[in-house]
Amino acid sequence: MHRAKTRAKKSPRLDSRCNVQSQGILMKLNNNQAAPYLGVAPLTLRNSRSTGLLCGVATPRYRKIGRRVVYERRTLDEWLDQFQEVGNTAEARINNLGTYI
């Protein structure tokens, strides 16, 4: 009888050069780390660098270091701050907010 080989699920590779920490918080994020932080899929974030749009607005700024893409957490926070917080969908409609995260 053949045994099915099971592979351990690999965690996303963390590049030590991207993991500058300040008080235990990553300050530089690669694409796979930044995407969930922004609430989008990694492929969506990657494609947005070509289209220039993410969630209907300009993409967050990033650094290209060789082949690596690095996002500053501060830049991602600033990008997220452009979206107004709302309590519910009706409130968003009342405020005429056209872009949702």
N, C-alpha and C positions, 0 to 999 in steps of 0.2 A: 504494500500500500504506500502510495506517495504522500508525503506530508506537504501540505501547502506552506510555502514559505511566506512568512509575514515579515514585513519590513516595519521597523520602528518609524513613526512619522517624524520626518526631519523638521526641526525648528528652523525658522528663517535664519540664514547665515548672518551673523552680526559681525561686521567688519570693525575691527578694533580701532581703526583710524577714524571711523565715524562716531565712535561712542565716547565722546568727551563728556564726562559727567560733572554736574554741579549739584552737590547735595543729593546724590543718588538719582538725578533726573538726566536723561540723555538730552544733550543740547544740540547735537547734530544727528539728523535722521536720514537713512537711505530711503529709497522709494518704498520698499516693503514695510518700513516702520512708519513713514509719514502718511501713507494711504489710510490706514485705520484711524490714525490720529485726526485726519480730516473727515473721516466717515465715507470714504470712497474705496473702490477696489484698486489694487496696485496697477492693474492694466489701464484703468480709467485715468489714474494720475499720470502714468507713463504716456498715454495717448494725448493727454492735455498739453504736454510739453510741445507737441507738434502742432496742435490746433490753436493753442493760445487761450483756450477757454476751459474752465472747470466750473461746473454749477452755474453756467451762464455769465460768468465774470472772468476777468483776466486771471491766469494761473498764478499761483504763488511763485515768487522768485526763488532760484536755486543756484547752486554752484556746480559747475562741471569740472571735476578734477580728474583729468585723463578720461577714462571711460566711466568713472563713477559720478553719480548724481547725489548731491548732499543738500538737504534742506535744513536751515537754521530753525530751531523750535520757535524762536522769537518771531521770525518771519511768518511762520505758519499761524502763530497766535494773532499777529496783525492781520493776516488774510482772513481768518475766521471772524475777527472783530467787525468786519464790514457788514456782516449779516446781523440784522436786528433780531433780538430774542423775542419770541412771542409765546403766549400761553396756550394758544390753540389755533387751528386752521382758520376759524371764523375771524379771529383777531388779525391774522395775517391778511385776509381779504379786505377787512375794514381799513387797514393801514395801507392797502394797495401795494403789498410787497410781491413782486413778480418772481423772485428767485427764492427757492427753498433749498435747504441742505438736506 
